[in-house]
Structures are given as C-alpha cells and as structure tokens.
C-alpha cells in the first residue's frame, strides 16, 4: 500500500468507524501513556509510514501524545542534526512529547569481557544519548549483552562498568539510562536489581517489560515477580501485548495484576504501549488501540 493511501484510508477507518478512546470520557489515570515505535515496525518496514511520521500517527490515529522511538528506524541519522531537529519540530508542533529512544546496538556488547569493546560500546551509545537530548527525550533504553559464559556476578560487574560510563556521560544532559529486561540474565529480576544497586546512580533505572521473561531456552522467570522486583528502580514501563481475546483481554498475561504492581510502586510516569503482534495496517481493531483500551480500563479501575 502506498504511504499516502495508508495514511488517509486508515485515518478514516480509525477515526470514523471507532471513536478514539481519548475522545471518550474516562477516569484520570495514575500514569501517563506513550506509544512505543516498535508497535508500528511492520508498517514502517513496508514503507507505509516513516520515522518522521511517527509522532503524527501516534497523535492523530491513536490519540496518544507521547512517543518512544526505536533507533533501528533511523539508524543512519544519529548525528544528522537537521533530521533530528525536524523530527523534534514535528513532535512539538503536534504537542507530542518525545519520551525516550530504545537502543538496540547488539553489535556493541555492553558487558563484553574485553574493556576495549566495552569502551567502544559506550562511545557508540554516547552518540544516541546526544541524539535523545536533541529530541528532548528524558532518556534511552539499553540492553545488557556480551557476557555469555560468565557467572551472574561477573556479568553484572562487566555490565555495570559500561552502565556507569553511560550514566556519568548522560548526567550533564539530565538523561536517564534505562535497562529493559530483554532476555537471559536481564530477565532475572534479582540479577537486574543487583545491577541497579551496584551502579548506584540517580539517572540509572529499569524499564520493566511485561513480556520479556525468558532467562534460558526453555525457562521463563515469573512475570509478576519480575515486574515487582524491577518496579522500585523503574523510570518507565513497557506495556507489552501480543494477543487479545474477543473481550479485549491480553490472553498471555493478567493485566490487572501487572498494573496493580505498577500502582503499588507509586509509579506515575510513562507506560509505553508496545504491541508485539501483527499489525499490517492501522485500523479500529489493531493491537495498539486494543492495548490502549485495556490500559484505560484497568488503569481507570486502579486510579
């Protein structure tokens, strides 16, 4: 589908066939809502929309006025100030807040046993911290990787070395460095909590993801325990969804229980919608809208 046709026809479908939840009366929520760009990875990869379109899609299609970028979708623009300033201006013109950039720099391991590789990783992340600052974000999301074969304690120390470098670099720009549970050790709540304690920086925190629980090939960490262990350090929350039933509930997880844990932690920041299922086109029944409705319903009950 051509990009212009996608933007026009899906707008009519979303706005005409189903009134946006933001236009409906609802209880004030205890948290703020944002949209993770990963939710729209399929339309972006197909060329139906671009990274520059993302703030407008979030605001006009979904009624969400805060966004979380993914660096993969503008990987070659990290130092392009003209591009970054245009993106920020587009968001500003729409009244959209740029919340964070999710960084997936797997080729630059943050917990490599080799110090030279950790330094190289930090330097590459510095570039994206600068880009996030230009966009007006409050932080970046990073991953823990490269520690394969190391004990949990050794891996934690290696990762903390890089994490502290990033935190100290970002401090001057008031930038937060957030670590998401993203598999292996990082999806072990006790391990990541240990990392937070070792790093011991005000601008270091977690980004608890409701969906990333796999700590080994055939082993998952308890989802609810994981979120509970990470929430004391949370500087954001990733509300992952994959599949819904006919009643609008996520079939893989208990959102009432998850959001109750978020509430109990006195969290009032951004909860980012991250739909991990199929989204070929934006329409009235797509996963982003279903997730928004679910968060509004559950959040309203808890607020």
C-alpha positions as CSV (number, residue, x, y, z in Angstrom):
1,X,0.0,0.0,0.0
2,X,1.3,3.5,-0.9
3,X,2.2,5.6,2.1
4,X,-0.3,8.4,1.3
5,X,-3.1,6.0,0.8
6,X,-2.2,4.2,4.0
7,X,-2.3,7.5,6.0
8,X,-5.5,8.7,4.5
9,X,-7.6,5.5,4.4
10,X,-6.5,4.2,7.8
11,X,-7.2,7.6,9.4
12,X,-10.8,7.4,8.1
13,X,-11.1,3.8,9.4
14,X,-9.7,4.6,12.8
15,X,-11.5,7.9,13.4
16,X,-14.7,7.2,11.5
17,X,-15.5,3.6,12.5
18,X,-14.3,3.8,16.1
19,X,-14.2,7.0,18.1
20,X,-10.7,7.3,19.7
21,X,-10.7,6.3,23.4
22,X,-9.1,9.7,24.1
23,X,-12.2,11.4,23.0
24,X,-14.4,9.3,25.3
25,X,-15.0,10.2,28.9
26,X,-12.8,8.2,31.2
27,X,-11.3,8.3,34.7
28,X,-8.0,10.1,35.1
29,X,-5.2,7.5,35.1
30,X,-2.4,7.3,37.7
31,X,0.2,7.0,34.9
32,X,0.9,8.8,31.6
33,X,0.6,6.8,28.3
34,X,3.1,6.7,25.5
35,X,3.4,4.7,22.3
36,X,6.5,2.6,21.5
37,X,7.5,2.8,17.9
38,X,8.2,-1.0,17.8
39,X,4.4,-1.4,17.7
40,X,4.5,0.0,14.1
41,X,7.5,-1.9,12.9
42,X,5.6,-3.6,10.1
43,X,4.1,-0.5,8.5
44,X,7.5,1.2,8.8
45,X,9.4,-1.6,7.3
46,X,6.9,-1.8,4.4
47,X,7.4,2.0,3.8
48,X,3.7,2.8,4.6
49,X,5.0,5.3,7.2
50,X,8.4,6.7,8.2
51,X,10.0,7.6,11.4
52,X,9.2,11.2,10.7
53,X,5.6,10.3,10.5
54,X,5.6,8.5,13.9
55,X,4.6,11.5,16.1
56,X,1.6,12.3,13.8
57,X,0.5,8.7,13.7
58,X,0.6,8.5,17.5
59,X,-1.4,11.7,17.9
60,X,-3.9,11.6,15.1
61,X,-4.5,7.9,14.7
62,X,-4.3,6.8,18.3
63,X,-4.8,9.9,20.4
64,X,-1.5,9.4,22.2
65,X,0.6,12.4,22.8
66,X,3.9,10.8,23.9
67,X,6.3,8.6,21.9
68,X,9.2,6.2,22.3
69,X,11.5,5.9,19.3
70,X,13.5,2.8,18.2
71,X,16.9,3.6,16.9
72,X,16.7,0.9,14.2
73,X,14.2,3.1,12.3
74,X,16.6,6.0,11.9
75,X,19.9,4.3,12.5
76,X,21.8,6.4,10.0
77,X,20.5,9.7,11.4
78,X,22.2,9.6,14.8
79,X,24.5,12.6,14.0
80,X,22.2,14.3,11.5
81,X,21.2,17.4,13.4
82,X,19.0,18.7,10.5
83,X,17.0,15.4,10.6
84,X,16.8,15.3,14.4
85,X,15.7,18.9,14.7
86,X,13.0,18.4,12.1
87,X,11.7,15.3,14.0
88,X,11.6,17.3,17.2
89,X,9.8,20.2,15.5
90,X,7.2,17.9,14.1
91,X,6.6,16.4,17.5
92,X,6.5,19.9,19.1
93,X,4.0,21.2,16.5
94,X,1.7,18.3,17.4
95,X,2.1,18.7,21.1
96,X,3.7,15.3,21.3
97,X,6.4,14.6,24.0
98,X,9.5,12.6,22.9
99,X,10.0,10.3,25.8
100,X,13.0,8.0,25.0
101,X,14.9,6.2,22.4
102,X,15.1,2.4,22.6
103,X,18.7,1.4,21.6
104,X,19.4,-2.0,20.1
105,X,23.1,-1.9,19.5
106,X,23.7,-5.6,19.8
107,X,26.9,-5.5,17.8
108,X,28.4,-3.3,20.5
109,X,28.2,-5.5,23.6
110,X,27.7,-3.6,26.9
111,X,29.1,-6.4,29.0
112,X,32.0,-7.7,27.0
113,X,34.9,-9.2,29.0
114,X,37.2,-7.0,26.8
115,X,37.5,-3.5,28.2
116,X,38.2,-2.1,24.7
117,X,34.9,-3.5,23.5
118,X,33.0,-2.0,26.4
119,X,34.6,1.4,25.8
120,X,33.7,1.1,22.1
121,X,30.1,0.2,23.1
122,X,29.9,3.2,25.5
123,X,31.1,5.6,22.8
124,X,28.5,4.3,20.3
125,X,25.8,4.7,23.0
126,X,27.1,8.3,23.7
127,X,26.1,9.2,20.1
128,X,22.5,8.1,20.8
129,X,22.4,9.8,24.2
130,X,23.3,13.0,22.3
131,X,20.5,12.4,19.8
132,X,18.0,11.7,22.5
133,X,19.0,15.0,24.1
134,X,18.4,16.8,20.8
135,X,15.0,15.3,20.6
136,X,14.1,16.4,24.1
137,X,13.8,12.8,25.5
138,X,14.4,12.1,29.2
139,X,16.5,9.0,28.5
140,X,17.5,6.0,26.5
141,X,16.8,2.3,26.9
142,X,19.9,0.0,26.6
143,X,20.5,-3.8,26.7
144,X,22.8,-6.0,28.7
145,X,24.7,-8.3,26.4
146,X,28.1,-9.9,25.6
147,X,28.5,-11.7,28.9
148,X,27.9,-15.2,27.6
149,X,29.8,-17.8,29.7
150,X,30.2,-15.5,32.7
151,X,28.7,-16.1,36.1
152,X,25.8,-13.8,37.1
153,X,28.2,-11.8,39.4
154,X,30.9,-11.4,36.7
155,X,28.3,-10.4,34.1
156,X,26.8,-7.9,36.4
157,X,30.2,-6.3,37.1
158,X,31.0,-6.1,33.4
159,X,27.7,-4.5,32.5
160,X,27.8,-2.1,35.4
161,X,31.2,-0.8,34.1
162,X,29.5,0.3,30.9
163,X,26.3,1.4,32.6
164,X,28.2,3.8,34.9
165,X,30.1,5.3,32.0
166,X,26.8,6.0,30.2
167,X,25.2,7.4,33.4
168,X,28.1,9.7,34.0
169,X,28.1,10.9,30.4
170,X,24.3,11.5,30.4
171,X,24.3,13.2,33.7
172,X,25.2,16.6,32.3
173,X,22.2,16.5,29.9
174,X,19.9,15.2,32.6
175,X,19.5,11.9,30.7
176,X,18.3,8.7,32.2
177,X,19.9,5.3,31.3
178,X,17.2,2.6,31.5
179,X,17.8,-1.1,31.3
180,X,15.0,-3.3,30.0
181,X,14.6,-7.0,30.9
182,X,15.4,-8.3,27.4
183,X,16.3,-12.0,27.9
184,X,18.9,-14.1,29.7
185,X,20.3,-12.6,32.9
186,X,18.5,-9.3,32.3
187,X,15.1,-11.1,32.6
188,X,16.1,-12.4,36.0
189,X,14.6,-9.7,38.3
190,X,17.1,-10.4,41.1
191,X,20.0,-10.1,38.7
192,X,18.8,-6.8,37.3
193,X,18.0,-5.4,40.7
194,X,21.6,-6.3,41.7
195,X,22.9,-4.4,38.7
196,X,20.9,-1.3,39.8
197,X,22.3,-1.5,43.3
198,X,25.9,-1.9,42.0
199,X,25.5,1.0,39.5
200,X,24.1,3.3,42.3
201,X,23.4,6.3,40.0
202,X,20.4,8.5,40.3
203,X,20.0,8.5,36.5
204,X,20.1,4.7,36.1
205,X,17.0,2.7,36.3
206,X,14.9,0.0,34.8
207,X,12.3,-0.2,32.0
208,X,10.2,-3.2,33.1
209,X,8.7,-5.0,30.1
210,X,5.6,-7.1,30.8
211,X,6.6,-9.6,28.0
212,X,10.3,-10.4,28.2
213,X,10.6,-13.2,30.7
214,X,12.8,-15.8,29.0
215,X,16.0,-16.5,31.0
216,X,17.0,-19.7,29.2
217,X,15.9,-21.6,26.1
218,X,13.2,-23.5,28.0
219,X,12.9,-21.4,31.1
220,X,10.9,-18.3,31.9
221,X,11.1,-16.1,35.0
222,X,7.8,-15.5,36.8
223,X,6.3,-12.5,35.1
224,X,4.7,-10.9,38.1
225,X,7.7,-11.4,40.4
226,X,9.9,-9.9,37.7
227,X,7.9,-6.7,37.4
228,X,7.6,-6.5,41.2
229,X,11.4,-6.7,41.5
230,X,12.1,-4.1,38.8
231,X,9.5,-1.5,39.7
232,X,11.5,0.1,42.6
233,X,14.0,1.2,40.0
234,X,11.6,2.0,37.1
235,X,11.9,5.1,35.1
236,X,9.4,3.9,32.6
237,X,7.2,0.8,32.0
238,X,6.8,-1.2,28.7
239,X,3.2,-2.5,28.4
240,X,3.8,-5.4,26.1
241,X,0.9,-7.1,24.4
242,X,0.8,-9.8,21.8
243,X,-2.7,-11.4,21.5
244,X,-6.2,-10.4,22.6
245,X,-9.4,-12.4,23.1
246,X,-12.9,-11.3,22.0
247,X,-13.3,-9.5,25.3
248,X,-10.3,-7.3,24.8
249,X,-8.1,-9.0,27.3
250,X,-4.5,-10.0,26.7
251,X,-4.5,-13.8,26.6
252,X,-0.9,-14.3,27.9
253,X,-0.9,-12.2,31.0
254,X,-3.0,-10.7,33.7
255,X,-3.0,-7.0,33.1
256,X,-5.0,-6.3,36.3
257,X,-2.3,-7.9,38.4
258,X,0.6,-6.3,36.4
259,X,-0.8,-2.8,36.6
260,X,-1.6,-3.3,40.3
261,X,2.1,-4.0,40.8
262,X,2.9,-0.8,38.9
263,X,0.4,1.2,41.0
264,X,1.7,-0.3,44.3
265,X,5.2,1.0,43.4
266,X,3.8,4.6,43.3
267,X,4.8,4.9,39.7
268,X,3.3,7.9,37.9
269,X,5.5,8.1,34.8
270,X,5.0,6.8,31.3
271,X,3.6,3.4,30.5
272,X,4.5,2.7,26.9
273,X,2.2,0.7,24.6
274,X,4.3,-2.0,22.9
275,X,2.2,-4.2,20.7
276,X,4.3,-7.3,19.7
277,X,1.8,-8.9,17.4
278,X,1.0,-8.5,13.8
279,X,0.0,-5.0,12.6
280,X,-0.1,-4.8,8.9
281,X,-2.4,-1.8,8.8
282,X,-3.7,0.7,11.3
283,X,-7.3,0.1,11.9
284,X,-10.0,0.2,14.5
285,X,-9.2,-3.3,15.9
286,X,-5.4,-3.2,15.8
287,X,-3.3,-4.2,18.7
288,X,-2.2,-0.6,19.7
289,X,-5.8,0.5,20.1
290,X,-6.7,-2.7,21.9
291,X,-3.8,-2.1,24.3
292,X,-4.8,1.5,24.9
293,X,-8.3,0.5,25.7
294,X,-7.1,-2.2,28.1
295,X,-4.8,0.2,29.9
296,X,-7.6,2.8,30.1
297,X,-9.9,0.2,31.6
298,X,-7.5,-1.3,34.1
299,X,-5.8,2.0,34.9
300,X,-9.2,3.6,35.4
301,X,-10.2,0.9,37.9
302,X,-6.9,1.3,39.8
303,X,-6.8,5.1,39.8
